[in-house]
Amino acid sequence: MEHSLKELCPTLTPEELNQAEENLERYVKLAVRVFQRISQDPKAHRRLIRSIERENAKMCTTADIDADDKKFESNQEMAEHDYIGLL
């Protein structure tokens, strides 16, 4: 089933709808770039997996930050660092 942004967000003004469409297009392009980068780079893939594992551990417990990652203030900061490194 397909829906347009106008159907999903009927209260948006034409200007807001245009901005939402542009934002969605940029987001999809970014997601494709990230996917392509990870697909072609084993190191980037490992970093993504490590970041996902940290987030999963954080959701399950109050896991401590690994000793080698103490330069980061939080798991969130560490995950953001890893994600930005993928771009």
Beta strands, then each sheet from edge to edge (+ up, - down):
end
